[in-house]
Amino acid sequence: MSSFFNASERAALANMPENDIVELAAELSVSVPATIQREALMEKVIVELARHVRVHGLPLSKWDEDDLQALTPEELAGLAGLVGVSASVPELLRAGKRAYKGYKNRKATSPIPLIIPTLLAALARYSVGNTSPKSSH
């Protein structure tokens, strides 16, 4: 599996508390091995996060706007395909704010909204070519 992460993202993963990684993996039903290899585990998390986003949406806030604008048009289109909106920053933010409210109401303790800023670019890169229509579950 080729890496989803660039050098700065690898550095962020290296500094992320292991407990946060395990909690996120558990939230997404990714099995955690006894010996954690962060990058390999987080690649599995990205795949499951994409599946999760198709169903539950991508929680975003106004603070994610700069990160969205930094994405390539292809990456933006990939994220939009996961969420089921047009490939524009305003549309993704609008849908993301609705998803964020849903997380706050349903799962106030979910680590997903907190970790999205760290994983947004990697999720966007993964979503290019791995997008299918949003699930209606």
C-alpha positions in Angstrom: 0.0 0.0 0.0 1.5 3.3 -1.0 1.6 6.0 1.7 -1.3 8.4 2.1 0.8 10.8 4.1 3.4 13.4 3.2 6.4 14.3 5.4 4.6 16.9 7.5 1.6 14.6 8.1 4.0 11.8 9.1 5.6 14.2 11.6 2.1 15.1 13.0 1.3 11.4 13.3 4.6 10.8 15.1 3.6 13.4 17.7 0.0 12.4 18.0 -0.7 10.6 21.3 -1.0 6.9 20.8 -4.2 6.8 22.8 -5.8 9.3 20.3 -4.9 7.0 17.4 -6.3 3.9 19.2 -9.5 5.8 20.1 -10.0 6.9 16.5 -9.3 3.4 15.2 -11.8 1.9 17.7 -14.5 4.5 16.7 -14.1 3.3 13.1 -13.9 -0.4 14.0 -10.3 -0.8 12.8 -8.6 -3.5 14.8 -5.5 -2.3 16.7 -2.6 -4.7 16.8 -0.6 -5.3 20.0 2.4 -3.4 18.4 1.2 -0.2 16.8 2.9 1.0 13.6 1.3 4.4 13.4 1.4 5.0 9.6 0.1 1.5 8.7 -2.7 1.8 11.3 -3.6 5.3 10.1 -3.7 4.2 6.5 -6.4 1.7 7.5 -8.1 4.5 9.5 -8.2 6.7 6.3 -9.9 3.9 4.4 -12.5 3.4 7.1 -12.9 7.1 7.6 -13.8 7.5 3.9 -16.5 4.9 4.4 -17.7 6.6 7.5 -17.9 10.0 5.8 -20.0 8.6 3.0 -22.7 7.7 5.6 -22.3 10.3 8.3 -20.8 13.2 6.5 -17.5 15.1 6.9 -17.6 17.3 10.0 -16.1 20.6 9.2 -16.1 24.1 10.6 -15.2 27.6 9.3 -11.6 26.9 10.6 -11.2 24.2 7.9 -11.7 26.6 5.1 -8.0 27.4 4.5 -7.2 23.6 4.5 -10.0 23.0 1.9 -8.8 25.8 -0.3 -5.3 24.4 -0.2 -6.5 21.1 -1.8 -6.1 20.5 -5.5 -9.3 20.5 -7.6 -9.1 16.7 -7.9 -8.8 16.3 -4.1 -11.7 18.8 -3.6 -13.8 16.8 -6.1 -12.9 13.5 -4.3 -14.1 14.9 -0.9 -17.2 16.3 -2.5 -17.9 12.9 -4.0 -17.6 11.3 -0.6 -20.0 13.8 0.9 -22.4 14.0 -2.1 -22.1 17.7 -2.8 -20.6 19.8 -5.6 -16.9 20.3 -5.6 -16.7 23.7 -4.0 -15.4 24.9 -0.7 -18.6 26.7 0.3 -20.7 23.5 -0.4 -18.3 21.3 1.5 -18.3 23.7 4.5 -22.1 23.9 4.5 -22.4 20.1 4.4 -19.6 19.9 7.0 -21.3 22.2 9.4 -24.5 20.1 9.3 -22.4 16.9 9.8 -20.5 18.6 12.7 -23.8 19.4 14.4 -24.9 15.8 14.0 -21.7 14.6 15.7 -22.2 17.0 18.6 -25.8 15.8 19.0 -25.3 12.1 18.5 -21.7 11.4 19.6 -20.3 14.2 21.6 -17.3 12.2 22.6 -16.4 11.1 19.0 -12.7 11.8 18.1 -13.6 12.2 14.5 -14.4 15.9 14.4 -11.2 16.7 16.3 -8.9 14.7 14.1 -10.4 15.7 10.7 -8.1 18.8 10.4 -5.0 16.6 10.8 -6.3 14.0 8.3 -8.2 16.2 5.8 -5.5 16.3 3.1 -4.7 12.6 3.4 -8.4 11.8 3.2 -8.8 14.0 0.2 -5.9 12.3 -1.6 -7.3 8.9 -0.8 -10.8 10.0 -2.1 -9.4 10.7 -5.5 -10.3 7.6 -7.4 -12.0 6.0 -4.4 -15.3 7.9 -4.5 -18.6 6.3 -4.9 -22.1 7.9 -4.5 -22.9 8.8 -0.9 -24.7 6.0 0.9 -28.2 6.6 2.1 -27.9 4.6 5.3 
